[in-house]
Amino acid sequence: MVDVTRSVLLLAHTGRQAVALAAQAVVAQLHAAGIEVRMLEQEAADLAASGHVDPAAVTVCDGGPGSAADTELVLVLGGDGSILRAAELARAAAVPLLGVNLGRVGFLAEADSVDLEHTLERLLARDYGVEERMTLDVAVLVDGEVVDRGWALNECSVEKSHRERMLELVVEIDGRPLSRWGCDGVVVATPTGSTAYAFSAGGPVVWPTVQALTVVPISAHALFARALVVAPTSSVAIEVLPSGTTGLIACDGRRTAALPHGARVEVRRGSDPVLLARMHDRPFTDTLVRKFALPVEGWRGAADQL
């Protein structure tokens, strides 16, 4: 019998066999424990068609903003891309997000596939904590009017729309102009996103407990073109100048829109955080070493701390 007081939304990248098998195990264990398992319509259909999930064991939802409403958490099987997709539903419902990495790096995941059974046992026992992660609120203005709004967990990027021309930008911090850049783009990132696109663009790694925003130019042709770390209360604005190409904006690489000449992008700390379920009290240093396979041979600290 399903316990209607406990419900979990399961998201899975169904195109991979390893994920399908993991989803099969999750549905079976949670359903056997009497917990309602919700799945998005297409994912449930894919797993049912492949014989991995019994349709009677899941509740199908449409994937709208209310899909995770009244659930205990959102459980994601996949990589960071799948977790970022799931974050939209978890944030809308203000419920924690628990990622099980079946991708590659998986910085946002709390557990790996080999730990799946133990992870489910702790979920059933409600043996996990919840951590808030900063987000970004983003507004796009054209001729002084807001034409689009969005948000991001990792980063907001403004990039050139045509490869053969540079993007000409003016960057503003806290209402004051900072610099004009001819560049490929700019990334504004949260601490969570500092190990993603911003890192690839040359930005610093920021510990998740640090409250700050980073502004990272991409291939800027300017004397002053270093990555910046600004206060969490700061506002960042980026204006697209007519002397360069037009631009594109992307939030977490997913939600995109065109930026015409004269467009202005305003980025601030998000009003609503993303909640991450945590089962390990692991120092972030250890996470960096593990995810990036960093060499630590020769360290003379206590061996049992590795």
N, C-alpha and C positions, 0 to 999 in steps of 0.2 A: 504493500500500500504506500502511495506517495505521500510524503509529509508536505502539505501545502505551505507550511511555515518556512520551509527551506527550499530555495530555488537557485539554480546556477545557470547562467547563459554560457554555452560552450561555442567557441568559434574555432574553426579548424581549416587549414589550407588543404582542401580535399584533393587537390591535384597530385599529391605525393603519397605513395603507398605507406611510408613510415608514419605519416600523419593520420592516414585513414585507420591504421592499426591502433595507434594511440587513442584516437577518438572512440574506437570500438571498446577499448578497455575502460576508458573514462565513463562512457554511457552505461556500460554494464555494471561497474562498481557503484556509481552514484545511484542508478535506478534501483539496484539491489538494496541500497541503504535507505531507500524511500525518499530520495531527494528528487524534486522535479528538475529535469534537464531540458532547458530550452535550446533550440538551434535555429539558425536562419534558414529560411525555406529552401534556398538552392543548395546549401551545404547538407541539409538533412536529406534532400532528394538524391544528391550525389552519393552519399554514404549508404542510403537505403538501396539504391540501384546496384551498388557494388557488393551488397551483402554484408557490409560492415556494421550497420546499425538497424535495429528493429524499429520501424516507424512508430510502433505502439509505445516505445520506451522514451520518446521525446515529445516535447511540445513545440510545434512550429510557430515561429514569429516572423513578421514581415521585414525585419531589418530596420524599421523606423527608429526614431529617437527614443521611443518608449520600450524598446525591446528588452532592456535590462532593468526596467522599473520594478521595484520590490524584490529584486534578486539579492542574494547574499554577496555574490561577486560575479565577475566575468572571467572565465577561464579560457585562455588562448593557447592553442597548439600551433606553433610555427616560429617564424623568425621575427625580427624587429618590425618588418613591414606589416605582418599580421597583427602584431601588438599595437602598432600605431592605428591601424584600422579599427581595432577593438576599443581603443581609447576613446573614440568618438561616442560610442554607446555607453561606456562606463562613466565617462564624465557627465553625460546628459542625465544619468540616473544617480550620480553621486555615490557610486558603489566602487569597491576596490577592484583592481585588475590584477590577475595572476597569470604570468606568462611562463609557459614551459617551452624551452628552446628546442626546436627541431629545424632551425635554420643554420646559419654559420656563426657569426659573432654573438648575436643575441644579448646585447648590453641591457636591454630592458627586461629580459626574462629573469625570473627568480629561481627557476630550476631547469635542469637538463632532462632529456628524455630518459636517461638511465635512472633518474630519481622519481619517475612518474608515480610508481606505486606508493612510495613513502610520502610524496606530495599529496596524493589523494587521501591517505590515512590522516594526515595532519589537517587537511581541509575538513574531513568528516568530523574531526575532534575540535574544530574551530581553533586549532593551535597555530595561529599566525597573527602577526601585527599588521598595522596599516601605516603607510608613510605617504605624506603629501609631497607631490612634485609640482614645482612652479610651471605655469603655462604662459603663453603670450596671447594677448588680445590684439587683433590686427584690423585696421580700417583703411580702405582705399578711397581717396577723394579725387574727384575730377572737377575742376572749376569751383572748388570750395564745397562741393556737395559729396556726401558719403554715397558711393555707388556699390560698395561691397564691404562685408565684414567677415572675419574668420578668426580662427584661433590655431595655436600649435602647441604641441608638447615638446618637440625637439627644436624646431627653428622655423623662421620665416625667411625665405630667400627672394631677393629681387635680382633677376638675371636678364641679360640681353636677349632680344628675340631674334636677332640676325647675327650669324656667325662672323660675317665679314666686317662688321662695324662694332666699335666700342659703345658701351653704355655710358652716357655722361650724367653724373649724379651730383647732387649736393646733399650732404648728410648733416642732420641737425640733432643736437643732443640737448634736452631740457629747454627747448625753445630758442636755442642759439645756434647759428651756423658753425659747423666744425671744419669742413673741408669739401672741396670739389674733387671728384675722382672720375677719371676716364678708366673704365674697368670692365670686367666681364660680369660683375655683380657684387652684391653685398649679402652677407648672412647675419641675421640677428638670432642668437641662440640662447636657450636656457642652460643652466648647468647640466640638466639631463641630456640636452642636445650637444653638449660640448665635445662628446666623443663620436659624433655623427658627421654631418656635412661640414660643420664649422671646423672640426679637427682636420678633415681632408683639405680644407682651404687654408690651413696654417694657423688656426686659432688655438688657444690654450685649453688644456684639460682642466675643468673646474669641478671640484668635489661637489656631489649632489647636495650636501648640507650647506654649501655657500649660497647665500642669496645675492644673485647678481645676474646681469645680462651681458653677453658678449656681442660685439659688433666686429665682423671680420670681412674686410674687402677681399674680393677675388681678382687676382692678377691686375691690381691697380697700377696705373702709370701716374705716380705722384710721389713727391718727396716724403710726405707724411701719409703712409699707408699701412700702418701697423694695426694689429688686432687691438681692440679696446675692451676693457672690462668696466662696466658702469653700474651704478647703484640700482637695486631692484625697483626703486621708486622713480627712476629716470624714464623719460619718454624719448623714443628714437624716431626720427622722421627722415624719409628718403624721398627726394624729389627727382623726377625724370626730366632732364633738360632736352630741349629740341635740337641741340647741337650734336647729339648722338643718336643711336638707334632707339626704337621703342623697347619696352621691357615686358617681362613676365614675372608674376608673383606666384610663389608656391608655399603652402603651409604644410610642413612635414612631407614635402614632395608629393602630396596627394591632391589637395584642393588648390587649383590653379586658376589664374585669370590674366588677361592681357592688361598691360599698362601703357596707355598712350602718352605722347609727349605732354608734359605738364601735370601728369598724375603725381599724387603724393601718397606715400604709404606711412601710416603712423602705427608704431608698435609700443605696447606697454605691457607691464606685468598683467597676466590674466586674472580676471575676477574669480574664476573657479579653477582649483587645482585638479590634477589627476591623482587619484588614490591608487597606490601600489600595495598589494598584499605582500608581506615579507615573512619568510620562514627562516632566514639565516641572518645572524648578526655578524656579517662578514665585512671587514674593513674594505673601503673602496680601493685601497692600494692593492689588496689581494685580487680584487675583481679586474683591475687593470693588468696585472701580471698574468692572470689566467686567460683573459680574453685576447690579449695581444701577444701572448707567449713571450713575455719579456724575459731576458736572461738575468737571473739573480744568483748565479753561481759565485761563490766567494763571500757571500754575506755571512757575517759571524754572529748573527743573532741566534736566539733559541730555535733549534730545528723544529720543535713541535709547534711553532707559531706559523710555519709555512702552510 
